[in-house]
Amino acid sequence: MITAIREVRRARGLTLDDVARRCVPPTTPQTVGRLETGTRTVSVVWLNRIAAALGVEAADLVKLPDRVELPVAATLDAGGAHAPRREAVLGAPAPAPGTLALTVAASVGEYRAGDQVWLEPLSPDAFASALNRDVLVPRAAGRFVFGRLLGVDAATLTMLAPGPGARAEVVADVPWIARAVRLVRGL
C-alpha cells in the first residue's frame, strides 16, 4: 500500500518523534519512519493510529491510483506569494459520504452564479453546531430555505437569507438541515 504519511506529516510541520509520541499507545520514531517509507507494512490498525496522531482521516493517508494530487507551487500570506519551504501536494477535494450540493444559478449575497456549495446533513440534535453558518433547510412540497442560521430553539430555527435587505425568517418543525462546508468556485 502506498501512503502519504510523510507528505501529511511534513505539511503539518511535525517530526517523526512528534508523530510517534502522539500515537496511542506511543511508538518510536523509527517505526513511523519505516511506515512512511514502506519498509514496514502499513496495516489498517497502524493506518488508523497514524491518522489519529496526525489529526486526519485514514483515507487521507492512502494514495489511490485515481486520486488526483495537486502540487503546491506557492503559498500566499501577508508578505505576498512565496515558494513553499518543503515540497507539498494537496489532494483534490472529494465529497464525504452523504454530502449534498447546492448550485447557485444567480448571484445572491456572497454567492456568485456558477458556485457550488457542498453541504453536510445534520440531525436535530446537531443543529446548534451550525449556528452562524449558512444552512439549507427543507420545507414542504420540495421547497427549501437557504441562509445564515441565527438561532435554534426547541422547535424553530431563525434564519437570515443571503443578500442585502433580507429579513429574519422563522422555520418550524425541521427534520434535518445541511450545513455549508465547502464553496467550489471557478475563477
C-alpha positions in Angstrom: 0.0 0.0 0.0 1.4 3.4 -1.0 0.8 6.0 1.7 1.0 9.8 2.1 2.1 9.6 5.7 5.3 11.6 5.1 3.6 14.3 3.0 0.9 14.8 5.6 3.4 14.8 8.5 5.6 17.4 6.7 2.6 19.5 5.7 1.6 19.6 9.4 5.2 20.6 10.4 5.7 17.5 12.6 8.8 15.4 13.1 8.9 11.6 13.3 9.2 11.9 17.1 6.2 14.2 17.3 4.0 11.7 15.5 5.4 8.7 17.5 4.6 10.5 20.8 1.0 11.4 19.5 0.3 7.7 18.7 -1.9 5.8 21.2 -0.1 3.9 22.5 3.1 5.8 21.8 5.6 4.2 19.4 9.1 5.0 18.2 10.2 7.5 15.5 11.9 4.6 13.7 8.6 2.7 13.4 6.9 5.8 12.0 9.8 6.2 9.5 9.5 2.6 8.4 5.8 3.0 7.9 6.4 6.2 5.8 9.0 4.6 3.6 7.1 1.3 3.1 9.9 -0.8 4.8 7.2 -1.9 7.2 3.7 -3.0 6.1 1.0 -0.5 7.0 -1.9 -2.4 8.4 -5.4 -0.9 8.9 -4.6 -0.7 12.7 -1.4 1.3 12.0 -3.1 3.5 9.4 -5.8 4.4 11.9 -3.2 5.1 14.7 -1.1 7.3 12.4 -4.1 9.1 11.1 -5.3 9.9 14.6 -1.8 11.1 15.6 -1.8 13.4 12.5 -5.4 14.6 13.0 -6.7 13.4 9.6 -8.9 10.6 8.3 -7.2 7.3 7.5 -8.4 7.7 3.8 -6.3 10.9 3.6 -3.1 8.8 4.1 -3.8 6.3 1.3 -2.6 7.1 -2.2 -5.1 5.7 -4.7 -4.2 5.5 -8.4 -7.2 7.5 -9.4 -6.8 10.2 -6.7 -5.7 13.5 -8.1 -2.9 15.3 -6.3 -2.1 19.0 -6.9 1.5 20.1 -6.4 1.7 23.3 -4.2 3.6 25.9 -6.3 3.4 28.7 -3.9 2.0 29.9 -0.6 0.2 33.3 -0.2 0.4 35.3 3.1 0.6 38.9 4.2 4.1 39.2 2.7 3.0 38.0 -0.7 3.4 34.8 -2.6 6.5 32.6 -2.0 7.7 29.1 -2.7 6.8 26.5 0.0 9.6 25.6 2.4 9.1 21.9 1.5 7.6 20.1 -1.4 3.9 19.5 -0.8 0.9 18.2 -2.6 -2.8 18.7 -1.9 -5.5 16.0 -2.6 -8.2 17.3 -4.8 -11.4 17.8 -2.8 -13.7 14.8 -2.7 -17.1 14.8 -1.0 -17.6 12.9 2.1 -20.3 10.2 2.1 -23.7 11.8 2.5 -22.6 15.2 1.2 -25.3 17.2 -0.6 -24.8 20.1 -3.0 -26.5 23.4 -3.7 -25.8 25.1 -7.1 -26.1 28.9 -7.5 -27.9 29.9 -10.6 -27.9 33.7 -10.0 -25.6 35.8 -7.7 -27.1 36.3 -4.2 -25.2 37.9 -1.4 -21.7 36.5 -1.2 -22.5 33.6 -3.6 -21.9 34.0 -7.4 -23.6 32.4 -10.3 -21.9 29.1 -11.0 -20.8 28.4 -7.4 -21.3 25.0 -5.8 -21.9 24.8 -2.1 -21.2 21.4 -0.5 -23.4 20.7 2.5 -23.2 18.3 5.4 -26.5 16.9 6.6 -27.3 17.3 10.4 -29.9 15.8 12.6 -31.9 17.9 15.0 -29.6 17.2 17.9 -26.7 18.8 16.0 -28.5 21.9 14.7 -26.7 24.1 17.3 -23.3 23.2 15.8 -24.4 25.1 12.7 -25.1 28.5 14.4 -23.8 31.5 12.4 -23.2 29.2 9.4 -25.1 29.0 6.1 -27.5 26.1 6.0 -30.1 24.5 3.7 -33.5 23.7 5.4 -36.1 21.6 3.8 -39.7 22.9 3.6 -43.0 21.3 2.4 -43.6 20.5 -1.2 -40.0 20.2 -2.3 -39.1 23.8 -1.3 -36.1 24.9 0.7 -34.8 27.9 2.7 -31.1 28.7 2.5 -29.4 31.3 4.7 -27.4 32.0 7.9 -28.7 30.1 10.9 -29.1 32.8 13.7 -31.0 30.8 16.3 -32.1 27.4 17.4 -35.0 26.9 19.8 -36.9 23.8 20.8 -39.0 23.6 17.7 -37.9 26.5 15.5 -34.9 27.9 13.6 -34.3 31.6 12.9 -32.5 32.2 9.6 -31.4 35.2 7.5 -31.4 34.8 3.8 -28.3 35.9 1.9 -28.3 39.3 0.2 -28.9 42.9 1.3 -32.2 43.9 3.0 -33.0 40.3 4.0 -35.3 39.8 7.0 -35.0 37.1 9.5 -37.3 34.1 8.9 -38.5 31.6 11.5 -38.9 28.0 10.3 -40.7 25.4 12.4 -40.7 21.6 12.6 -37.5 20.9 10.7 -36.5 17.2 10.3 -32.9 17.9 9.2 -30.6 20.7 7.9 -27.5 20.7 5.9 -24.5 23.0 6.9 -22.4 24.6 4.2 -18.9 23.1 4.5 -17.2 23.9 1.2 -17.5 26.5 -1.6 -16.4 25.4 -5.0 -15.9 28.4 -7.3 -14.4 28.7 -10.7 -12.3 31.8 -11.5 
